[in-house]
Amino acid sequence: MDILIGASLGLAIGAICRWLDIPSPAPPTPIGALLVVAMTAGYVIAGNLV
């Protein structure tokens, strides 16, 4: 359930940034995007271990 809420919130923030022409808070490069994915995966895995 937490993953669904997190993904929905991320999509909502991205859509709002796009509609209001606000610069996206995500990095614009593929390496930066992979870093965000890695941090998110680490957070989810650590949450499952605790």
A tleap script that builds the chain and sets N, CA, C and O, in Angstrom:
source leaprc.protein.ff14SB
mol = sequence {
  NMET ASP ILE LEU ILE GLY ALA SER LEU GLY
  LEU ALA ILE GLY ALA ILE CYS ARG TRP LEU
  ASP ILE PRO SER PRO ALA PRO PRO THR PRO
  ILE GLY ALA LEU LEU VAL VAL ALA MET THR
  ALA GLY TYR VAL ILE ALA GLY ASN LEU CVAL
}
set mol.1.N position { 0.818 -1.193 0.000 }
set mol.1.CA position { 0.000 0.000 0.000 }
set mol.1.C position { 0.863 1.259 0.000 }
set mol.1.O position { 0.535 2.243 -0.662 }
set mol.2.N position { 1.976 1.221 0.752 }
set mol.2.CA position { 2.863 2.378 0.813 }
set mol.2.C position { 3.479 2.676 -0.550 }
set mol.2.O position { 3.655 3.838 -0.916 }
set mol.3.N position { 3.806 1.627 -1.298 }
set mol.3.CA position { 4.407 1.824 -2.618 }
set mol.3.C position { 3.413 2.489 -3.559 }
set mol.3.O position { 3.787 3.362 -4.341 }
set mol.4.N position { 2.161 2.086 -3.489 }
set mol.4.CA position { 1.123 2.684 -4.325 }
set mol.4.C position { 0.926 4.163 -3.988 }
set mol.4.O position { 0.782 4.993 -4.886 }
set mol.5.N position { 0.919 4.486 -2.714 }
set mol.5.CA position { 0.774 5.885 -2.291 }
set mol.5.C position { 1.976 6.698 -2.759 }
set mol.5.O position { 1.811 7.811 -3.259 }
set mol.6.N position { 3.182 6.157 -2.603 }
set mol.6.CA position { 4.395 6.859 -3.033 }
set mol.6.C position { 4.427 7.093 -4.531 }
set mol.6.O position { 4.781 8.180 -4.988 }
set mol.7.N position { 4.057 6.075 -5.297 }
set mol.7.CA position { 4.040 6.222 -6.757 }
set mol.7.C position { 2.987 7.232 -7.192 }
set mol.7.O position { 3.232 8.031 -8.096 }
set mol.8.N position { 1.823 7.203 -6.560 }
set mol.8.CA position { 0.763 8.166 -6.896 }
set mol.8.C position { 1.200 9.588 -6.573 }
set mol.8.O position { 0.965 10.507 -7.357 }
set mol.9.N position { 1.827 9.767 -5.435 }
set mol.9.CA position { 2.306 11.092 -5.047 }
set mol.9.C position { 3.384 11.590 -6.013 }
set mol.9.O position { 3.386 12.762 -6.391 }
set mol.10.N position { 4.291 10.709 -6.408 }
set mol.10.CA position { 5.329 11.085 -7.367 }
set mol.10.C position { 4.747 11.486 -8.714 }
set mol.10.O position { 5.179 12.473 -9.311 }
set mol.11.N position { 3.777 10.732 -9.192 }
set mol.11.CA position { 3.137 11.072 -10.463 }
set mol.11.C position { 2.366 12.385 -10.362 }
set mol.11.O position { 2.357 13.180 -11.302 }
set mol.12.N position { 1.721 12.607 -9.219 }
set mol.12.CA position { 0.975 13.855 -9.039 }
set mol.12.C position { 1.911 15.055 -9.012 }
set mol.12.O position { 1.622 16.078 -9.631 }
set mol.13.N position { 3.020 14.942 -8.307 }
set mol.13.CA position { 3.982 16.048 -8.255 }
set mol.13.C position { 4.549 16.315 -9.645 }
set mol.13.O position { 4.681 17.472 -10.045 }
set mol.14.N position { 4.884 15.268 -10.381 }
set mol.14.CA position { 5.391 15.436 -11.743 }
set mol.14.C position { 4.380 16.112 -12.657 }
set mol.14.O position { 4.739 16.988 -13.443 }
set mol.15.N position { 3.112 15.707 -12.557 }
set mol.15.CA position { 2.068 16.305 -13.392 }
set mol.15.C position { 1.861 17.773 -13.044 }
set mol.15.O position { 1.721 18.609 -13.937 }
set mol.16.N position { 1.842 18.086 -11.767 }
set mol.16.CA position { 1.659 19.483 -11.347 }
set mol.16.C position { 2.821 20.343 -11.819 }
set mol.16.O position { 2.620 21.463 -12.288 }
set mol.17.N position { 4.033 19.822 -11.695 }
set mol.17.CA position { 5.208 20.568 -12.180 }
set mol.17.C position { 5.106 20.816 -13.681 }
set mol.17.O position { 5.466 21.895 -14.153 }
set mol.18.N position { 4.627 19.845 -14.430 }
set mol.18.CA position { 4.508 19.983 -15.881 }
set mol.18.C position { 3.434 21.007 -16.244 }
set mol.18.O position { 3.651 21.863 -17.102 }
set mol.19.N position { 2.285 20.916 -15.595 }
set mol.19.CA position { 1.168 21.819 -15.916 }
set mol.19.C position { 1.464 23.266 -15.538 }
set mol.19.O position { 1.037 24.187 -16.234 }
set mol.20.N position { 2.189 23.473 -14.444 }
set mol.20.CA position { 2.464 24.830 -13.979 }
set mol.20.C position { 3.807 25.363 -14.476 }
set mol.20.O position { 4.230 26.447 -14.073 }
set mol.21.N position { 4.476 24.612 -15.344 }
set mol.21.CA position { 5.797 24.982 -15.886 }
set mol.21.C position { 6.822 25.259 -14.789 }
set mol.21.O position { 7.652 26.160 -14.908 }
set mol.22.N position { 6.749 24.472 -13.727 }
set mol.22.CA position { 7.734 24.539 -12.648 }
set mol.22.C position { 8.816 23.514 -12.987 }
set mol.22.O position { 8.495 22.399 -13.398 }
set mol.23.N position { 10.090 23.869 -12.824 }
set mol.23.CA position { 11.136 22.873 -13.091 }
set mol.23.C position { 10.949 21.625 -12.223 }
set mol.23.O position { 10.693 21.717 -11.022 }
set mol.24.N position { 11.081 20.481 -12.847 }
set mol.24.CA position { 10.894 19.217 -12.141 }
set mol.24.C position { 11.959 19.036 -11.070 }
set mol.24.O position { 13.124 19.367 -11.294 }
set mol.25.N position { 11.573 18.511 -9.904 }
set mol.25.CA position { 12.566 18.275 -8.853 }
set mol.25.C position { 13.459 17.070 -9.128 }
set mol.25.O position { 14.375 16.796 -8.352 }
set mol.26.N position { 13.209 16.345 -10.219 }
set mol.26.CA position { 14.016 15.172 -10.559 }
set mol.26.C position { 15.201 15.583 -11.437 }
set mol.26.O position { 15.108 16.553 -12.190 }
set mol.27.N position { 16.295 14.860 -11.343 }
set mol.27.CA position { 17.447 15.172 -12.193 }
set mol.27.C position { 17.132 14.897 -13.667 }
set mol.27.O position { 16.459 13.913 -13.973 }
set mol.28.N position { 17.604 15.743 -14.579 }
set mol.28.CA position { 17.257 15.603 -15.993 }
set mol.28.C position { 18.113 14.603 -16.768 }
set mol.28.O position { 17.861 14.385 -17.953 }
set mol.29.N position { 19.105 13.993 -16.146 }
set mol.29.CA position { 19.994 13.079 -16.862 }
set mol.29.C position { 19.662 11.629 -16.507 }
set mol.29.O position { 19.113 11.366 -15.438 }
set mol.30.N position { 19.988 10.695 -17.387 }
set mol.30.CA position { 19.726 9.275 -17.076 }
set mol.30.C position { 20.464 8.798 -15.824 }
set mol.30.O position { 19.925 7.999 -15.058 }
set mol.31.N position { 21.681 9.274 -15.610 }
set mol.31.CA position { 22.432 8.870 -14.411 }
set mol.31.C position { 21.726 9.372 -13.151 }
set mol.31.O position { 21.627 8.652 -12.157 }
set mol.32.N position { 21.242 10.599 -13.202 }
set mol.32.CA position { 20.516 11.146 -12.064 }
set mol.32.C position { 19.229 10.392 -11.801 }
set mol.32.O position { 18.860 10.155 -10.651 }
set mol.33.N position { 18.548 10.015 -12.874 }
set mol.33.CA position { 17.310 9.253 -12.718 }
set mol.33.C position { 17.602 7.876 -12.116 }
set mol.33.O position { 16.841 7.395 -11.277 }
set mol.34.N position { 18.688 7.247 -12.534 }
set mol.34.CA position { 19.069 5.956 -11.952 }
set mol.34.C position { 19.415 6.099 -10.474 }
set mol.34.O position { 19.144 5.200 -9.678 }
set mol.35.N position { 20.012 7.229 -10.112 }
set mol.35.CA position { 20.319 7.477 -8.705 }
set mol.35.C position { 19.036 7.559 -7.885 }
set mol.35.O position { 18.968 7.008 -6.786 }
set mol.36.N position { 18.030 8.233 -8.404 }
set mol.36.CA position { 16.741 8.320 -7.708 }
set mol.36.C position { 16.111 6.938 -7.580 }
set mol.36.O position { 15.575 6.601 -6.524 }
set mol.37.N position { 16.165 6.139 -8.631 }
set mol.37.CA position { 15.616 4.780 -8.584 }
set mol.37.C position { 16.371 3.941 -7.560 }
set mol.37.O position { 15.755 3.189 -6.804 }
set mol.38.N position { 17.692 4.060 -7.526 }
set mol.38.CA position { 18.493 3.290 -6.570 }
set mol.38.C position { 18.170 3.701 -5.131 }
set mol.38.O position { 18.051 2.842 -4.257 }
set mol.39.N position { 18.029 4.991 -4.881 }
set mol.39.CA position { 17.696 5.447 -3.529 }
set mol.39.C position { 16.308 4.959 -3.122 }
set mol.39.O position { 16.100 4.554 -1.979 }
set mol.40.N position { 15.367 4.998 -4.051 }
set mol.40.CA position { 14.020 4.526 -3.751 }
set mol.40.C position { 14.019 3.031 -3.474 }
set mol.40.O position { 13.372 2.574 -2.532 }
set mol.41.N position { 14.738 2.271 -4.285 }
set mol.41.CA position { 14.815 0.818 -4.070 }
set mol.41.C position { 15.460 0.509 -2.724 }
set mol.41.O position { 15.003 -0.382 -2.007 }
set mol.42.N position { 16.508 1.229 -2.379 }
set mol.42.CA position { 17.156 1.036 -1.085 }
set mol.42.C position { 16.213 1.336 0.071 }
set mol.42.O position { 16.200 0.623 1.075 }
set mol.43.N position { 15.435 2.382 -0.076 }
set mol.43.CA position { 14.462 2.745 0.960 }
set mol.43.C position { 13.410 1.647 1.131 }
set mol.43.O position { 13.061 1.273 2.250 }
set mol.44.N position { 12.920 1.146 0.018 }
set mol.44.CA position { 11.890 0.095 0.082 }
set mol.44.C position { 12.461 -1.185 0.669 }
set mol.44.O position { 11.819 -1.823 1.503 }
set mol.45.N position { 13.660 -1.569 0.244 }
set mol.45.CA position { 14.284 -2.798 0.755 }
set mol.45.C position { 14.568 -2.675 2.243 }
set mol.45.O position { 14.302 -3.608 3.001 }
set mol.46.N position { 15.106 -1.533 2.672 }
set mol.46.CA position { 15.377 -1.341 4.091 }
set mol.46.C position { 14.092 -1.352 4.900 }
set mol.46.O position { 14.079 -1.858 6.022 }
set mol.47.N position { 13.024 -0.813 4.363 }
set mol.47.CA position { 11.739 -0.834 5.049 }
set mol.47.C position { 11.191 -2.246 5.217 }
set mol.47.O position { 10.515 -2.544 6.201 }
set mol.48.N position { 11.485 -3.112 4.255 }
set mol.48.CA position { 11.025 -4.496 4.340 }
set mol.48.C position { 11.851 -5.309 5.331 }
set mol.48.O position { 11.349 -6.280 5.897 }
set mol.49.N position { 13.099 -4.933 5.547 }
set mol.49.CA position { 13.975 -5.660 6.453 }
set mol.49.C position { 13.704 -5.308 7.908 }
set mol.49.O position { 13.976 -6.114 8.798 }
set mol.50.N position { 13.189 -4.153 8.153 }
set mol.50.CA position { 12.972 -3.713 9.541 }
set mol.50.C position { 11.644 -4.141 10.061 }
set mol.50.O position { 11.308 -3.851 11.209 }
savepdb mol mol.pdb
quit
